[in-house]
Amino acid sequence: MYNLYQTKLRRDINEKVYNKPYFVIEIFWKQYFGLIKTKSWWPFKTQWYQVMWVELPDDKTYVNSEIERIKKEYSKNKSNILFQFGFINEIIRFENVWHRSDEFKNDMRKIRLNIREFICSNFALKVAFRENMPQSNIVYDITKSDEQILSEMNSGCKERVKKAIKKWIYFGIASPDWYDLFYEKWLETAGGKWINIIPKDQYSALIRYLTQNNRWNLFISQIDWELVAWSICIYDEHRIIYLYGFANRKFGNIWWHHYLKFKIFGRARDNGFTYCDMLWGAPTWFPEHPLNSVSTFKESLWGMKIEWYGSYDLILHPILYKLFEIYTKFRDK
């Protein structure tokens, strides 16, 4: 199982690019690194802790003893708000082309709700109000031929890609003099959808790091010499990982991104990669989830969807936690 959240690549990006402090902890017989997040409320400073990609053991007694140990240790500091776990125990994995019926979706919703109830009632945890690890992700086997990939896409996606192919839309890799333009267009698109993106200084630091280590490409598609879609992809082991991207709002049609992803799959395959990881996805049949529309787009391209247990909070300071929850939800709105 690929593990981006505990890789050296992610650790280096958080430490060297985003300048985020981290810590190392041993829990459930394994060693993990996690992030320390801080928030200043003049004249006070609070912090919380995140450890993603943690495997939850079956032994309930042992799990409770470990959680109690962490709570005892991290609640000593009265300014600590919470300790968040991202559990990667797998609920199910399935090919998107196989499971699109409402019956399957309803079953998946019931299963996830039951798992949430079990974890919260047995381990004194709370479903995280702000996810830092997705509850699912979508992975594509790009060793398949272009014909196989097209055959497994849903009908709407397939027609959009075929239409783009007929129009001879240009596909390629952006040169360095386009990197700033990408950020400007990305910021413009995100602002129109009320989406937060990383600050410009962090973006520039990320590009420098990835370029120095030869770990990325900025893929683009053009029509009539105008850019219509962009995607930042990073490389790790045998995988290509979709990190950021957008489509030009001027053209008002998401099918440019379908085509761009299709071309990225082929190029990655020709360069020896075997999987493309699209990362974040919404849990199946949770239309209220903020990533639902993003997940629907990714699933339309075919691929395998993997459902995880998700993120849970260990509350260290109940009053601060409640205030932080209210503040975060208000800010996001």
C-alpha positions as CSV (number, residue, x, y, z in Angstrom):
1,M,0.0,0.0,0.0
2,Y,1.4,3.4,-1.0
3,N,1.8,5.8,1.9
4,L,2.3,9.4,0.8
5,Y,1.5,10.8,4.3
6,Q,4.5,9.0,5.9
7,T,7.0,9.4,3.1
8,K,10.3,11.3,3.2
9,L,8.9,13.4,0.3
10,R,6.0,14.7,2.4
11,R,8.1,15.2,5.4
12,D,10.7,17.2,3.4
13,I,7.9,19.3,1.8
14,N,6.4,20.1,5.2
15,E,9.7,20.9,6.8
16,K,11.7,22.5,4.0
17,V,9.0,24.1,1.9
18,Y,6.1,24.9,4.3
19,N,8.4,25.3,7.4
20,K,6.0,23.4,9.5
21,P,7.2,21.9,12.8
22,Y,6.9,18.1,13.2
23,F,7.3,15.5,15.8
24,V,7.9,11.8,16.0
25,I,5.8,9.4,18.0
26,E,5.6,5.7,18.6
27,I,2.0,4.3,18.7
28,F,0.4,1.0,18.0
29,W,3.8,-0.7,17.7
30,K,5.0,1.7,14.9
31,Q,6.8,5.0,14.6
32,Y,5.1,7.9,12.8
33,F,5.9,11.5,12.2
34,G,3.2,14.2,12.6
35,L,2.6,17.9,12.3
36,I,2.3,20.5,15.0
37,K,-0.2,23.2,14.1
38,T,-0.4,26.5,16.0
39,K,-2.8,29.4,16.2
40,S,-2.3,32.7,18.0
41,W,-5.1,34.3,19.9
42,W,-3.4,37.3,21.3
43,P,-2.0,37.1,23.9
44,F,-2.5,33.3,23.9
45,K,-1.0,30.6,21.6
46,T,-2.7,27.2,21.1
47,Q,-1.6,24.1,19.2
48,W,-2.8,20.8,18.0
49,Y,-1.2,17.6,16.6
50,Q,-1.9,15.5,13.6
51,V,-0.6,12.0,12.7
52,M,-1.9,10.8,9.4
53,W,-1.9,7.3,7.9
54,V,-2.1,5.4,11.2
55,E,-3.2,1.8,11.2
56,L,-5.7,1.0,14.0
57,P,-5.2,-2.4,15.6
58,D,-8.0,-4.8,16.4
59,D,-7.2,-5.1,20.1
60,K,-9.6,-2.6,21.7
61,T,-8.0,-2.8,25.1
62,Y,-4.6,-2.0,23.7
63,V,-6.0,0.8,21.5
64,N,-7.7,2.4,24.5
65,S,-4.5,2.2,26.6
66,E,-2.5,3.9,23.9
67,I,-5.1,6.6,23.4
68,E,-5.2,7.2,27.2
69,R,-1.4,7.4,27.2
70,I,-1.4,10.1,24.5
71,K,-4.2,12.0,26.2
72,K,-2.3,12.0,29.5
73,E,0.9,13.2,27.9
74,Y,-0.4,15.9,25.5
75,S,-3.0,17.3,27.8
76,K,-0.4,18.4,30.3
77,N,0.0,21.6,28.3
78,K,-3.3,23.4,28.8
79,S,-2.9,25.2,25.5
80,N,-3.1,21.9,23.5
81,I,-6.5,21.6,21.8
82,L,-6.6,18.2,20.1
83,F,-4.6,15.2,18.8
84,Q,-5.9,14.1,15.4
85,F,-5.5,10.6,14.0
86,G,-5.9,9.7,10.3
87,F,-6.8,6.1,10.3
88,I,-6.0,4.2,7.0
89,N,-7.7,0.9,7.9
90,E,-9.4,0.0,4.6
91,I,-13.2,-0.3,4.5
92,I,-13.3,-1.4,0.8
93,R,-11.8,-0.8,-2.5
94,F,-13.6,-1.1,-5.8
95,E,-13.4,-0.2,-9.5
96,N,-15.6,2.8,-10.2
97,V,-16.8,1.3,-13.4
98,W,-18.4,-1.6,-11.5
99,H,-20.2,0.1,-8.6
100,R,-22.5,3.0,-9.6
101,S,-25.9,1.7,-8.4
102,D,-27.9,3.6,-5.7
103,E,-28.1,0.3,-3.7
104,F,-24.3,0.1,-3.5
105,K,-24.0,3.7,-2.5
106,N,-26.6,3.4,0.2
107,D,-24.8,0.4,1.6
108,M,-21.5,2.3,1.7
109,R,-23.1,5.1,3.6
110,K,-24.5,2.8,6.2
111,I,-21.2,1.0,6.6
112,R,-19.3,4.2,7.1
113,L,-21.8,5.5,9.7
114,N,-21.5,2.3,11.6
115,I,-17.7,2.5,11.6
116,R,-17.8,6.0,12.9
117,E,-20.2,5.0,15.7
118,F,-18.0,2.1,16.7
119,I,-14.8,4.2,16.8
120,C,-16.4,7.1,18.7
121,S,-18.1,4.9,21.3
122,N,-15.3,2.5,21.9
123,F,-12.2,4.8,21.8
124,A,-13.6,8.2,23.1
125,L,-12.8,9.9,19.9
126,K,-14.8,12.3,17.8
127,V,-15.2,12.5,14.0
128,A,-12.9,15.3,12.9
129,F,-14.8,18.5,12.0
130,R,-11.8,19.4,9.7
131,E,-10.2,16.5,7.7
132,N,-6.5,16.5,7.2
133,M,-6.5,13.1,5.6
134,P,-9.3,12.2,3.1
135,Q,-11.8,9.5,3.8
136,S,-11.1,8.1,0.3
137,N,-8.8,8.4,-2.7
138,I,-8.9,7.4,-6.3
139,V,-6.0,5.5,-7.9
140,Y,-5.6,4.7,-11.6
141,D,-3.7,1.7,-13.1
142,I,-2.1,3.5,-16.0
143,T,-0.4,0.4,-17.4
144,K,-3.6,0.0,-19.3
145,S,-3.8,1.1,-23.0
146,D,-5.5,4.3,-24.0
147,E,-8.3,2.2,-25.5
148,Q,-8.8,0.3,-22.2
149,I,-8.8,3.6,-20.2
150,L,-11.4,5.1,-22.5
151,S,-13.6,2.0,-22.4
152,E,-13.8,2.2,-18.6
153,M,-14.7,5.9,-18.3
154,N,-18.3,6.8,-17.9
155,S,-20.1,7.7,-21.1
156,G,-20.1,11.5,-20.5
157,C,-16.4,11.6,-19.7
158,K,-15.5,9.3,-22.7
159,E,-17.4,11.6,-25.1
160,R,-15.6,14.7,-23.8
161,V,-12.2,13.1,-24.2
162,K,-13.0,11.9,-27.7
163,K,-14.2,15.4,-28.6
164,A,-11.0,17.0,-27.3
165,I,-8.9,14.5,-29.3
166,K,-10.7,15.4,-32.5
167,K,-10.1,19.1,-31.8
168,W,-6.3,18.4,-31.7
169,I,-5.9,20.2,-28.4
170,Y,-2.3,20.7,-27.5
171,F,-0.9,18.8,-24.5
172,G,2.6,19.4,-23.0
173,I,4.8,20.5,-20.1
174,A,4.9,24.2,-19.1
175,S,8.2,26.0,-19.2
176,P,9.5,27.9,-16.1
177,D,8.4,31.3,-17.4
178,W,4.8,30.1,-17.1
179,Y,5.0,29.1,-13.4
180,D,3.9,32.5,-12.2
181,L,1.1,32.7,-14.7
182,F,-0.2,29.3,-13.4
183,Y,-0.4,30.7,-9.9
184,E,-2.3,33.8,-11.0
185,K,-4.8,31.8,-12.9
186,W,-5.1,29.3,-10.1
187,L,-5.7,32.1,-7.6
188,E,-8.3,33.6,-9.9
189,T,-10.2,30.3,-10.4
190,A,-10.0,29.4,-6.7
191,G,-11.3,32.9,-5.6
192,G,-14.3,32.5,-7.9
193,K,-15.2,29.2,-6.1
194,W,-14.3,30.4,-2.6
195,I,-11.5,27.8,-2.3
196,N,-8.3,28.5,-0.3
197,I,-5.0,27.8,-1.9
198,I,-1.4,27.9,-0.6
199,P,0.2,31.4,-0.4
200,K,2.5,32.5,-3.2
201,D,5.7,32.3,-1.2
202,Q,4.9,28.6,-0.3
203,Y,4.0,27.9,-3.9
204,S,7.4,29.4,-5.1
205,A,9.3,27.4,-2.4
206,L,7.4,24.2,-3.4
207,I,8.3,24.7,-7.1
208,R,12.0,25.3,-6.2
209,Y,12.2,22.2,-4.1
210,L,10.5,19.9,-6.7
211,T,12.6,21.3,-9.5
212,Q,15.9,20.9,-7.6
213,N,14.9,17.3,-6.9
214,N,13.4,16.6,-10.3
215,R,10.2,15.4,-8.7
216,W,7.4,17.2,-10.7
217,N,6.0,18.6,-13.9
218,L,3.4,21.3,-14.7
219,F,1.2,19.8,-17.4
220,I,-0.9,22.0,-19.6
221,S,-3.4,21.9,-22.5
222,Q,-4.1,24.6,-25.0
223,I,-6.6,25.5,-27.7
224,D,-6.0,28.2,-30.2
225,W,-2.8,29.1,-28.3
226,E,-4.8,29.8,-25.1
227,L,-4.3,27.8,-21.9
228,V,-7.4,25.8,-20.9
229,A,-6.3,23.4,-18.1
230,W,-3.2,22.9,-15.9
231,S,-2.1,20.2,-13.5
232,I,0.8,20.0,-11.1
233,C,1.9,16.4,-10.6
234,I,4.7,15.1,-8.4
235,Y,6.6,11.8,-8.7
236,D,7.4,9.4,-5.9
237,E,8.5,5.8,-6.5
238,H,6.5,4.3,-9.3
239,R,3.6,6.7,-8.9
240,I,2.6,10.0,-10.3
241,I,0.5,12.1,-7.9
242,Y,-1.9,14.8,-8.9
243,L,-1.4,17.6,-6.4
244,Y,-3.0,20.8,-7.7
245,G,-4.8,21.9,-10.9
246,F,-7.6,23.9,-12.4
247,A,-9.4,24.6,-15.7
248,N,-9.7,28.1,-17.2
249,R,-13.1,29.5,-16.2
250,K,-13.3,31.5,-19.4
251,F,-14.1,28.3,-21.3
252,G,-16.7,27.2,-18.7
253,N,-16.4,23.4,-19.3
254,I,-14.7,20.9,-17.1
255,W,-14.1,18.5,-20.0
256,W,-10.7,20.2,-20.6
257,H,-9.6,18.6,-17.4
258,H,-10.9,15.2,-18.4
259,Y,-8.7,15.4,-21.5
260,L,-5.7,16.7,-19.6
261,K,-5.8,13.8,-17.2
262,F,-6.2,11.3,-20.0
263,K,-3.1,12.6,-21.6
264,I,-1.2,12.6,-18.3
265,F,-2.0,8.9,-17.8
266,G,-0.5,8.1,-21.2
267,R,2.6,10.2,-20.8
268,A,3.3,8.7,-17.3
269,R,2.8,5.2,-18.6
270,D,5.3,5.8,-21.4
271,N,7.8,7.0,-18.8
272,G,7.6,3.9,-16.7
273,F,5.0,4.9,-14.1
274,T,2.4,2.3,-13.1
275,Y,-0.1,4.3,-11.0
276,C,-1.6,7.8,-10.9
277,D,-2.9,8.8,-7.5
278,M,-5.5,11.5,-7.5
279,L,-5.4,11.8,-3.7
280,W,-8.5,13.4,-2.1
281,G,-12.0,12.0,-2.6
282,A,-15.3,12.2,-0.7
283,P,-16.7,9.1,1.0
284,T,-19.2,7.3,-1.2
285,W,-22.8,8.6,-1.0
286,F,-22.2,11.6,1.2
287,P,-23.5,14.4,-1.1
288,E,-23.1,16.9,1.7
289,H,-19.3,16.3,1.8
290,P,-17.3,19.4,0.5
291,L,-15.3,17.2,-1.8
292,N,-18.3,15.5,-3.4
293,S,-18.2,17.3,-6.7
294,V,-14.4,16.9,-6.9
295,S,-14.7,13.2,-6.2
296,T,-17.4,12.8,-8.8
297,F,-15.1,14.3,-11.5
298,K,-12.2,12.0,-10.5
299,E,-14.5,8.9,-10.4
300,S,-15.8,9.6,-13.9
301,L,-12.3,9.0,-15.3
302,W,-12.6,5.3,-14.0
303,G,-10.0,4.1,-11.6
304,M,-10.2,2.4,-8.2
305,K,-11.7,4.0,-5.2
306,I,-10.3,3.1,-1.8
307,E,-12.4,4.0,1.3
308,W,-10.5,4.6,4.6
309,Y,-11.7,5.0,8.2
310,G,-10.8,8.7,8.0
311,S,-9.8,11.4,10.6
312,Y,-10.7,11.4,14.3
313,D,-10.0,13.9,17.1
314,L,-8.8,13.1,20.6
315,I,-10.0,16.1,22.5
316,L,-7.4,17.4,24.9
317,H,-9.1,20.6,26.1
318,P,-12.9,20.5,25.7
319,I,-13.5,24.3,25.9
320,L,-10.7,25.2,23.6
321,Y,-11.8,22.5,21.2
322,K,-15.4,23.8,21.0
323,L,-14.2,27.3,20.4
324,F,-11.8,26.2,17.8
325,E,-14.5,24.1,16.1
326,I,-16.9,27.1,16.0
327,Y,-14.1,29.4,14.7
328,T,-13.0,27.0,12.0
329,K,-16.5,26.4,10.6
330,F,-17.3,30.1,10.6
331,R,-14.0,30.9,8.8
332,D,-14.6,28.2,6.2
333,K,-18.1,29.6,5.4
